[in-house]
Amino acid sequence: MGKEKVAIVGSGNWGSAIARLAGMNTKKHPDVFDDSRVAVWVYEEEFEGKKLTEVINSEHENRKYLPGVKLEDNVVAIPDLKEAVKDATALIFVTPHQFLGKALDSLEGNVRKDAKAISLIKGVDVHGDDIHIFADVIEQRLGIPCSALSGANIANEVARDTFSETTIGYRNKEDGELWLKLFQTPNFKVQLIEDVAGVSLCGALKNIVAVAAGFVDGLGYGSNSKAAIMRIGLLEMKHFCQEFFTDVKEESFLQESAGVSDVITSCLAGRNYKVAAAFVGANKSFDQLESEMLNGQKLQGIHTAKDVHNFLNAKNRSRAYPLFDKVYQIAWEGVPVEQLTEGL
Amino acid sequence: MGKEKVAIVGSGNWGSAIARLAGMNTKKHPDVFDDSRVAVWVYEEEFEGKKLTEVINSEHENRKYLPGVKLEDNVVAIPDLKEAVKDATALIFVTPHQFLGKALDSLEGNVRKDAKAISLIKGVDVHGDDIHIFADVIEQRLGIPCSALSGANIANEVARDTFSETTIGYRNKEDGELWLKLFQTPNFKVQLIEDVAGVSLCGALKNIVAVAAGFVDGLGYGSNSKAAIMRIGLLEMKHFCQEFFTDVKEESFLQESAGVSDVITSCLAGRNYKVAAAFVGANKSFDQLESEMLNGQKLQGIHTAKDVHNFLNAKNRSRAYPLFDKVYQIAWEGVPVEQLTEGL
């Protein structure tokens, strides 16, 4: 077998932190990976009067989305998506979920048949009473197997190399072990579990819980309330997955980094948490706060809350998920945030 | 059957918050409880030139340990322990664990045979390779059944009546329901589970995890690391209980307020967490920090870490619990705190 050629689709805050790891680990395992190039598709934009791809390629740093963190010199920013994934055998998807559809439109039929993918995308794909994880969407559209990675991974902290863990859900163990080799470092511990759906859904649903935790802190309720909300959220996540997906493993939620740990870090320091806390009493919309606070990054929790609400509504099951429902009502229907804990 | 007469053994921060709830709920359920008196044993000390019992009884407020929070007028502070529990049928134990032995010495043979107890004490009773929860110690010494209560309950927040949850582990459901009636309010939700050992052990062991979380924040590692340490700690708690106790329920740890939620709140705002964070780089002993920071309250986590270390050492099982062991090593053996995450 030839060496694996890595391409990364997406280059925001998390995508850039992942590109740093992939650049290092391809060099660490030159027997497995083509270490001459980790291609990164970058949505071209202007940054301080230059093209962002040129900034990244000349300074080895994504100065817009991950400033202050150097990337290996084998990490190459490419503005053309098809060009970036050409010849790649290991594709990492790490775009905001709203951009995936368009990316797949241009990739369909243009990736190698023997490639494999991994999704780091947070969110779910909902149409009426039909719901899919993005790993399945990628798998179906491109005809290649897709794993999922999610965990307690605030991007800036992973980039700073403080002790962190993550979880990779795989469909076949060989793929899982390949992805582990590409991402694991002494301070970034990867756990493997045969549960693509569980890992993906944790990554999506925890952002709803993070919004609820932000509301609690915005209201000044204290840490007992926050802990209670996080526990209730974790259980709604688990029940949701067990009700609507088959073969999801309970331990993904309750024991893995993708579950309990990611709920914790997202409710302590994630962007969804921060913006939700700022929402309380601010008299501003989430759109306005997003543009003021996130420097071009996107909010996910309120959109996932809406997708999940639409899905549960179509199934007539909203009432079985009172916390998810309350987050939706507050974020989108003008329900006062003080009603958050009522009826939980 | 006569009405239940309530006595509370202990009157610190948490004991006083509990006395507030018991005072309110005996009045709310006068058919079940004698609402004329909730006796509280107070270890007599001087406060601002007066006896603490007199301050509590004249001002209906424990101005030393829970200032600013009024207690019902049926809550009566009593300096003599035997006098406080005389005639009581519902005994609540909420002393620091180091004071329990002496209290039981004077209570043995002096409580009603038809009484029942509940332990809110955090810690474990270790002698060599023998370990007991305090609910069992109380049950054996006094010959009455003992339940346990533990949860995400920072005392000052419960006293402020923000939304919180707790867990009661019972041996027979009737007792569980009695205790629920005594403690539950619209903003303090009680869950019942038939697992006295699990609930007790959660309350004890989470303080070791809180010390570790304090170290992480003292080191400035960020929230991914903190979430990882909390996850690892939660799993060591679960494994410890499953290895050394029979019939402990997994959900006590992973799904109840006593488990995951209490780990969260204790690692965000508990006293063990705060003192451990201050320990990093302070060049002061835990004893010194305790007396400077806690206004007479006691640290529990480092003592539980030592008890658990002694027990695991006697069983030759320390290595199976690397986080518990590391907390002990750092707190008691001078191991540098920077080594916290090594080998996890």
Interface residues (C-beta under 8 A of the other chain):
Chain A: A152 N153 I154 E157 V158 R160 T162 F163 S164 E165 N187 K189 Y221 G222 S223 N224 S225 K226 A227 A228 M230 R231 L234 L235 L254 Q255 E256 S257 V260 S261 D262 I264 T265 L268 A269 T341 L344
Chain B: A152 N153 I154 E157 V158 R160 T162 F163 S164 E165 N187 K189 Y221 G222 S223 N224 S225 K226 A227 A228 M230 R231 L234 L235 L254 Q255 E256 S257 V260 S261 D262 I264 T265 L268 A269 T341 L344
